[in-house]
Structure formats: C-alpha cells, structure tokens
C-alpha cells in the first residue's frame, strides 16, 4: 500500500479486511438521505427553524423591473400552498426574514424555496439579482432581517411540455408553493458530507486493483470512527476534516489531474417565450457570480454573445459584477458566434462586440459546444 496514504491512519480502529463491501456500505449508509437518517451524518447537516418568514404577493404587478417592485405598496399576504399561474406568467413575492440567533462561523442560514420546480430569481437587500432557483437548486443563503424579493416564473427548467418535454404545453398549468422554510446548516458537517460522498464514489467506481480505492476505503472508515466515537463534537469534525484534507492532498503529483470548467448552455430559442430566455440568463449567471463571491474558486465559461448583450440591457448591475469577475479570470467569455451555433450563416467577427460595446476580451474565438448544422466551410 502507498506509504504516503498509510501514514494518514497511524492507529486505525477498524481496518476493513476481506469483505470491502461491508465498509463501503457503511460509508454509503452514513451519508444516505434515505437510510438511518435519524443517526447518520446526513441527519446532522440541516436543522429546521420554527420561525417562518413573512410573505406577501402582488397579483397586479406585471413587470420585470425590481425598482418598480420595491416601490409597490399593495401587497397581499400568502402562505405555503398558494398556487401561481397560468403558464409563462410572472409573480413577485416580498419576504421579510426574522431575526435568527446563531453562530455564523459554525452554521449558515438558508431559505429553502420550492414552487413545484418553477424557476425563480432572488433579490436580497439590493436591486441586483442575487441567485436563481429551480428544481435543481432550491436553497439560497440569507441573513437575519434580510429583505427578500423573489420573482417566480411559471415555467420549468426545460419548459413545460405536457407529459413530455417537447409536447405542447398546458397553457392553464399552475405551480404551487410547497416550501418556504428556514434552516441552519452545520458548515463542518456539510463539508464532511461532501468529502465522504467523493470518497465513496472513489470506492464505488475504481477497480479493486487500484490502491486508491483501498486508501479511500480506509480513510472513509476512519472518518466515521472519529465522528461516532467523538459524538459528533466540534473537535471530532475538525479532526475528521483534517484527515479528509490530507487524503485529498496526498499523492496528487503522481496521479492523473482532472481540469473541470463550468459551462451553462442556455438555448436562446427553445421551449419557452423569448423573454424567458433573458430571465434564464439572469438566473443562471447570478447564481454563478454569487458562488464566486462566496469564495468558491472555479472557472466558468459562457458563450453566445447575444446573452451578454441581454444581460447588459436588462440587468446592467449584474453585467458590471460579471465584468469584475472576468478581470479576475473566473468568469471566462468564450465563443465566436452570436448564438450557439448558427452554422448556416457565414462566420462574422462577433468578438468585436466585446471590444466595442464593453471592455471584455474573448478567450476562445470559436467554440462549438452545441451545433445543429455543420457546413463544409467549418
């Protein structure tokens, strides 16, 4: 066994022997959101709060402009169970977050929001979009006494086809508010949940001949030992996190390195009205920028120049925020076409938009992420 990794566990309490599946299943059940959720690590990540936010809506408010929404006065109270519709309509919710006492270094306050998977755009104490929400992402970090506005779009992530994505939609479809609750997330428990998820994936996916598979098995097992014997105390979380970090850091130079960059493909014209595409750009890119400002270190690439133009026109504050992260090198404009991809048109010098309309640079002048039509001139 690799000596670098063997030294990570000087005194293992229960080293897995012949039947590796026993230890593998121990890790799986410890992070499961289905099994043993009264005692495992998953159950210790989020704690529900009894206090609920005060919510109001304005059925007569028909605008995308947050400045108009913030001036509006005729709000009506709502609660979970409220239905919104019909399809493609927009609805604004005003929300006041109560005062919640907690240690921000140990826990994070989150709003869990779901309107039957309908897409939403969140504003927090500002006229600039903060984050998008959908069936894939239903939580947003907030603080006590925040003033929150949420624009609910009555559409799903992939349109609203009736019993199938590309089927004609039900124009009378409604979406019901099913969740609007506050939780406190244990930061260390959540981090270890992510670490153990990766460790279990290594165990599950690698061949039994791979040393890394058995190293991961040992470390995952020992992390559980530390937490359970330490009664999930802050000290045990710290020790377990240190062990996980050593595991991920050790031996990196002699193993394959994977480079991953985020990319958000948004069809500029697909199964929803054009104006909804503009909103999708704001929801998607505001989420990316919010994650970057929370300290997550990653690269995000985005093409389709027309969508940059939409952002500049309809969400100018968000556009300026994006430019700051472009200069930092985290948000990377790519592509050489107005949309992804219009190959039945002759190539044009689209990157000039970035130099004439705004001081941005294009890192890659031609990218073919999503091409329907190829021609010989390519």
Steps between C-alpha positions, in 0.01 A plus 500: 500500500614857428703610803389858453141403566571228753643757740172692496350242736767414760263312731197382304228371729321280249698429184289343224628155416374250245145613441543855376131532417420505873707815553381649173139457609581648839615819328199497266248472785681764705439762230163368376195725482279189515643255753579566869421867463432527873863427593727537195703800381234613253257553788745735675553743212175701502287609795150633441402833659155558650493864394362563152546797267213741444387479136288722275420500129369754251277344235459829312874563466603429140864601458854364496643821647598448865508879558125515425436198722683656795277810475176300482263529798197274444634166629277212608602233757562145380613170651620157390237341274448812288459419129651715224406500132425476219798376300765764412359754748722687749432544871685705762536400864619735772656326800628626835750271675463492881790542740674164551768460766786274391878487467570591134841334522344166590166512321356656186145634477319380187160551344356183343267610220298288258202581278450160339838539331412833337799724435550803724736798521597625848592855602645555850525856639585626152374583153752253355403132452664281763423144394274280291292211636355198320428130541880449514582773754243579769705678765639850536731632775352794692543690827273605781271796422572486126250649260442250220313526171439191287378503140325170425483402132229245427720269297731210568871466434435335163176669405157364582416225252189308601611142588822542303754776442420577134124440522266800480475664843192531717434873484290480819769333707553634851789471746450465877725643769604187690798624705599832654685402815820599677775261605837522670771303321793362699795614289745228610245219478404614150864516392567148630185375329644624169842348580352160586283509188814538284685235703211257457489570125872413480434173683200422283645583159865387513616148427598285799858493368530875548685600817301823517177302541627331816657822629162670466333210679740531794465877528120496467476235769729694733306825448183325617688358800624844600155656476305225674751448784522877539120526518509741204657774712662805339840350582413174323384693193832685494703179528294327231528800266878506545521130410284552191719791389818293542345225291407731215832687513733200520634330189354758261826540305516139386135462403292626209377855535151595382429858395131591504336826394138590549289578197135600485340425165178697462300461180429852379184373331347172614193388695406831662435864399798715404464722810538190716844436347610843620385411851676164480828679426456717810405202717790285382777759496397665828529158667850454359609848610349448844697178546820677393441779750440244776860390450462198274802484271408374153496597134174561317480532123212648306447562130212650294577870467130584474455394862772739616313773311174405672665510842645845430161633385266346757724439804777765480612464865547126455691568178744725687544236769573242230767727347683513834522121511608488135797719593579260786499212251216296656222588255637430153325621180547248219358450154503671164132499411199711587311189616596135549540425206367656180702298250282573198627858513846604391738562795495860618732689732278475805785553751494864395194534727722449801748768394253757363202460735690417816861452609495121503733258328410171339727215601396263222384643171315191387329243717263231382327384817163438346471486123198393298622572147849442361616630163813444298645841578556381861 
